[in-house]
């Protein structure tokens, strides 16, 4: 694999080695000050003098880092220095002539992710919200102006109708009374406050995809999103909405909501089946029976039935629009099927002109690691990953316990990485490697591999292979695994924090290799804006799939349990063939995912 060598840095380092130490220290201080100013000022066109001054500063900082690396590590503890450390690593990795350094757009624009995020948060309460852009190597997709405007509007709705407001308190009283409320206690604006409660359960990847799905539905239907705080949702993620909370208050009157299931009488499917609700409209246009329901439970889990799936039909959406409280349970990413609801399509087209970037935008808007989790991410990245020229993430998920230490899975991993030229092949012991010149300044030919897996076996084998044998290209390959918990510890705080940190670290890689069917990998690829190489699920545990992996058509997650029903024709159909931008997944053949035909 060809590498672009930063000639400017190499030449400057050679000259800088002849300069006195005191002069180097002065240059470093000036460079650091210049770097900090450039990272925090709004975008403006620099003058010719500023361009020359900035170039000199970056070169001087690169000189210092190459000449005295331990001091850079020392500087990492100073206030404000993460920006300098990460930007310096980017210089060494890419070369000073790279157009993407320091940033193609202003630092302020990147800090807010192109307008995706809003101001108004206390930065110390959630450091990751405004620091992530410093660590992310790949250019992110820009949100559409319509999405940015709609997010600001939704934030206002969350503040106006969310917990601790008069509207919320009246809505809760109405729910507690079964939908009946004294007219004197009912304010006109309360009719505009509707709510969606998202139940959090199953693994962390499932919970993240479910919350993102619920949020998009809440935006489309102008509902306040309230997330069940169980399963550490309040300890893993920062609040996404300024000036309010997205956490469901502990005194929510539906005390048993977390136990709702397909058998719950108030489920939308059961109310349709039992004629409690009807989708036929009366003379006034309102769906019959809707006014009788204080709430409806949406069972959209993997085991949902035919009547539950009517949720994805337009007539049913009109009926549900009259119900003030909805409670949703899903363990899936239901977004692809929302794109098949006719009444949502025009708005979705405006929100997401790039159909393959829906979770990319929703995930980066909603899910910011809390300070504890962000500390795990940032420290590990700076210590082990930042200096490498290229980061390769390998996410290993096996669904059969007999594959915990499988040579066949190991062969699938290495075959994929070598076939797709993601990693260099290793040589036999007697072969002579192509050795790089170790003293060449700026010749950073290293690759770092980040392995995430519940067990250490695969990491140990890959690490040993690249330590004991030389590579055919002469590149150095380091291999890292932050944790190995052996099995999923549902509900254990430290386990969940590590899992979230590792998802986020994977999203910071340059390229990804993921395991098919895994929601863990789906989250990482979406946050990072990466189309992964997906390792196919083997037909049996003693064979290696051929080919071992393939490049995914989209970075969007797969909806594993979509409805196969045409609402207009009222019959079964292949929903992967209805519109060009919704197709079947490569890893789950019956699943649906969004792609961008453009």
PyMOL commands that set and color helices and strands:
alter all, ss='L'
color gray80, all
select helices_A, chain A and resi 7-16+21-40+48-67+69-75+81-94+107-111+113-115+123-125+127-135+145-161+166-176+183-185+188-192+204-221+233-236+257-259+268-273+290-292+308-312+314-320+335-338+342-351+355-366+371-385+401-403+407-419+457-468+493-507+519-528+575-577
alter helices_A, ss='H'
color red, helices_A
select strands_A, chain A and resi 194-198+223-227+295-299+325-329+390-395+446-452+476-480+511-515+533-535+549-551+565-566+571-572+582-584+592-594
alter strands_A, ss='S'
color yellow, strands_A
deselect
rebuild
show_as cartoon
